[in-house]
Amino acid sequence: MIHCHNLQWGPCGHPLTPTLNLHLAQTSLTGVIGANGCGKSSLLKVIAGIQQPLRGEIKLAVPRLGGVAYLVQQQALDRQFPIKLQDLVRAGLWRSPLNRQQRQARLQQALADWGLLDLQQHSLQALSGGELQRALLARLSLTDAQVLLLDEPEAALDEQGLALLWQHIQRWQAQGRTQVIVSHSVSSMSQHLDNALLVSRSGCIAAPIRELIGQRSSLEQVA
């Protein structure tokens, strides 16, 4: 589903890692771990087509437009933008072939799934960090994309929000979607998924996450 061949990324002329060769199969669920600034989020942007790689190539088995959905970090949003929560979530349906009534039904179901029904008329400015994160996840859940790229999806979520998140991740995997998840919570990821990619300036290693946890400290010293 996702094929990286001799891939390098980062600021122009300054690759963050040695070349990466990686194959992620359809329906795979992969975490991305590593130190701050090692290039985890940038890798997702390269896969999504938001940034260009410095070297090598990346191939997807689906078109990026409509086939890939990217969960941005909250700081990328303008909280002052004058839209309501329901409008932010509704944007997940922008390529949907459903009619107006069907779209509205799906929107209301997504809002209910993420515990947002009572907040749909709130402005982005009025939302807490956790409420905004659930809104972004609800928007993602409305897409029909087969590749989901989640950049720190656990950010600002409370215990209930985390439970909803991992329920949806498992549901998306059961639907046949391929997911790549960046997270700083290695302990949480190790409870919910098997495989991860460790990103470091000394190299990238794809392996079972429990194996990577033991190597993480030594690799991050040079990251």
C-alpha positions as CSV (number, residue, x, y, z in Angstrom):
1,M,0.0,0.0,0.0
2,I,2.8,2.4,0.9
3,H,6.3,1.9,-0.7
4,C,9.3,4.0,0.2
5,H,12.5,3.5,-1.9
6,N,15.7,5.3,-0.9
7,L,13.6,8.0,0.7
8,Q,15.1,11.0,2.4
9,W,13.3,14.0,3.8
10,G,13.9,17.2,5.8
11,P,15.0,20.8,5.2
12,C,16.6,21.5,1.8
13,G,20.1,20.0,1.7
14,H,19.8,18.6,5.2
15,P,18.2,15.1,5.3
16,L,17.0,14.1,8.7
17,T,17.9,10.4,8.3
18,P,19.8,8.0,6.1
19,T,17.7,6.6,3.2
20,L,14.6,4.7,4.2
21,N,13.3,1.6,2.4
22,L,9.9,0.6,3.7
23,H,6.8,-1.3,2.6
24,L,3.6,-1.1,4.5
25,A,0.9,-3.5,3.5
26,Q,-2.8,-2.8,3.1
27,T,-4.7,-2.8,6.5
28,S,-1.4,-2.5,8.3
29,L,-1.3,-0.4,11.5
30,T,2.1,1.2,12.1
31,G,3.4,3.6,14.8
32,V,6.2,6.1,14.2
33,I,8.3,6.9,17.2
34,G,11.5,8.8,17.9
35,A,12.9,11.9,19.5
36,N,11.6,15.4,19.0
37,G,12.8,16.9,15.7
38,C,13.8,13.6,14.2
39,G,11.3,13.9,11.3
40,K,8.3,11.9,12.3
41,S,5.7,14.5,11.3
42,S,7.7,15.4,8.2
43,L,7.6,11.8,7.1
44,L,3.8,11.9,7.3
45,K,3.7,15.1,5.2
46,V,5.9,13.5,2.6
47,I,3.6,10.5,2.4
48,A,0.6,12.8,2.1
49,G,2.3,14.8,-0.6
50,I,2.3,18.0,1.4
51,Q,6.1,18.1,1.3
52,Q,8.5,16.8,-1.4
53,P,11.2,14.3,-0.5
54,L,14.8,15.3,-0.8
55,R,15.7,12.0,-2.5
56,G,14.1,8.7,-3.5
57,E,10.5,8.0,-4.1
58,I,7.3,7.0,-2.4
59,K,4.5,5.2,-4.1
60,L,0.9,4.6,-2.9
61,A,-1.6,2.1,-4.1
62,V,-4.3,4.8,-4.0
63,P,-4.4,8.4,-5.3
64,R,-3.4,11.0,-2.8
65,L,-6.5,13.1,-3.6
66,G,-9.3,11.3,-1.9
67,G,-7.2,8.2,-1.1
68,V,-5.2,9.7,1.7
69,A,-6.4,11.6,4.8
70,Y,-4.0,13.4,7.0
71,L,-4.8,14.4,10.7
72,V,-3.0,17.7,11.3
73,Q,-1.7,18.9,14.6
74,Q,-3.8,21.5,16.4
75,Q,-1.3,24.2,16.1
76,A,-1.7,24.1,12.3
77,L,-5.2,25.5,12.7
78,D,-6.3,29.1,13.0
79,R,-8.6,29.0,16.1
80,Q,-9.8,32.5,15.2
81,F,-11.3,31.4,11.9
82,P,-15.0,32.0,12.1
83,I,-16.5,28.6,11.6
84,K,-18.4,26.3,13.9
85,L,-17.4,22.9,15.1
86,Q,-19.9,21.2,12.8
87,D,-18.5,23.0,9.8
88,L,-15.0,21.8,10.6
89,V,-16.2,18.2,10.9
90,R,-18.4,18.5,7.8
91,A,-15.3,19.2,5.7
92,G,-14.5,15.5,5.9
93,L,-17.4,14.9,3.4
94,W,-16.1,17.3,0.7
95,R,-15.5,14.5,-1.8
96,S,-18.5,12.4,-0.8
97,P,-21.0,11.3,-3.5
98,L,-23.9,11.3,-0.9
99,N,-26.8,13.6,-1.3
100,R,-27.5,16.5,1.2
101,Q,-29.7,14.4,3.4
102,Q,-27.3,11.5,3.6
103,R,-24.4,13.9,4.3
104,Q,-26.3,15.4,7.2
105,A,-27.1,12.0,8.6
106,R,-23.4,10.9,8.4
107,L,-22.3,14.2,10.0
108,Q,-24.7,13.8,12.9
109,Q,-23.5,10.2,13.4
110,A,-19.9,11.2,13.5
111,L,-20.7,14.0,16.0
112,A,-22.5,11.4,18.2
113,D,-19.6,8.9,17.8
114,W,-17.1,11.4,19.1
115,G,-19.3,12.9,21.8
116,L,-19.7,16.3,20.1
117,L,-23.4,16.7,19.5
118,D,-23.8,19.3,22.2
119,L,-20.8,21.3,20.9
120,Q,-21.6,21.5,17.2
121,Q,-22.6,25.1,17.3
122,H,-19.5,26.2,19.2
123,S,-16.8,28.2,17.5
124,L,-13.3,26.8,17.3
125,Q,-12.2,29.5,19.8
126,A,-14.6,28.2,22.4
127,L,-13.4,24.6,22.3
128,S,-11.0,23.1,24.7
129,G,-7.9,21.3,23.3
130,G,-9.5,17.9,23.8
131,E,-12.8,19.0,22.2
132,L,-11.0,20.4,19.1
133,Q,-9.0,17.1,18.8
134,R,-12.1,15.0,18.8
135,A,-13.5,17.4,16.2
136,L,-10.5,16.8,14.0
137,L,-10.8,13.1,14.5
138,A,-14.5,13.2,13.6
139,R,-13.6,15.0,10.4
140,L,-11.1,12.3,9.5
141,S,-13.7,9.6,10.2
142,L,-16.0,11.0,7.6
143,T,-13.5,10.6,4.8
144,D,-13.5,7.5,2.6
145,A,-9.7,7.5,2.4
146,Q,-8.0,4.1,2.5
147,V,-4.7,5.6,3.9
148,L,-5.0,7.4,7.2
149,L,-2.0,9.4,8.5
150,L,-2.5,10.5,12.1
151,D,0.0,13.0,13.5
152,E,-0.2,12.8,17.4
153,P,-3.9,11.8,17.5
154,E,-3.8,11.4,21.3
155,A,-2.9,15.1,21.9
156,A,-5.1,16.8,24.6
157,L,-7.5,13.8,24.8
158,D,-8.7,12.7,28.3
159,E,-9.3,9.1,29.2
160,Q,-12.7,8.9,27.5
161,G,-11.3,10.6,24.3
162,L,-8.4,8.1,24.2
163,A,-10.8,5.2,24.5
164,L,-12.8,6.6,21.6
165,L,-9.7,7.1,19.5
166,W,-8.4,3.5,19.9
167,Q,-11.9,2.1,19.2
168,H,-12.0,4.0,16.0
169,I,-8.5,3.0,15.0
170,Q,-9.4,-0.6,15.5
171,R,-12.6,-0.1,13.5
172,W,-10.7,1.6,10.6
173,Q,-8.3,-1.3,10.5
174,A,-11.2,-3.8,10.4
175,Q,-12.5,-1.8,7.4
176,G,-9.3,-2.5,5.6
177,R,-7.7,0.9,5.9
178,T,-3.9,1.4,6.2
179,Q,-2.9,3.6,9.1
180,V,0.4,5.3,10.1
181,I,0.4,6.9,13.6
182,V,2.9,9.4,15.0
183,S,2.9,9.4,18.8
184,H,5.1,10.4,21.7
185,S,3.3,7.9,23.9
186,V,5.3,4.7,23.3
187,S,3.7,2.9,26.2
188,S,0.2,3.6,24.8
189,M,1.1,2.5,21.3
190,S,2.7,-0.7,22.6
191,Q,-0.7,-1.6,24.2
192,H,-2.6,-1.1,20.9
193,L,-0.4,-2.0,18.0
194,D,2.3,-4.5,17.1
195,N,4.7,-2.8,14.7
196,A,6.4,0.6,14.6
197,L,9.1,2.6,12.7
198,L,11.8,4.1,14.9
199,V,13.1,7.3,13.3
200,S,16.6,8.4,14.2
201,R,19.4,10.4,12.6
202,S,21.4,7.1,12.7
203,G,18.8,5.2,10.8
204,C,15.2,4.1,10.7
205,I,14.2,0.6,11.9
206,A,10.9,-1.1,11.3
207,A,10.2,-3.9,13.7
208,P,7.8,-5.1,16.4
209,I,7.3,-2.2,18.8
210,R,8.3,-4.2,21.9
211,E,11.7,-4.8,20.3
212,L,12.2,-1.1,19.4
213,I,11.4,0.1,22.9
214,G,14.7,-1.5,24.1
215,Q,16.7,0.3,21.4
216,R,15.0,3.6,21.6
217,S,17.2,5.3,24.2
218,S,20.5,4.5,22.5
219,L,19.2,5.6,19.1
220,E,17.7,8.8,20.4
221,Q,21.1,9.9,22.0
222,V,22.2,10.7,18.4
223,A,18.8,11.9,17.2
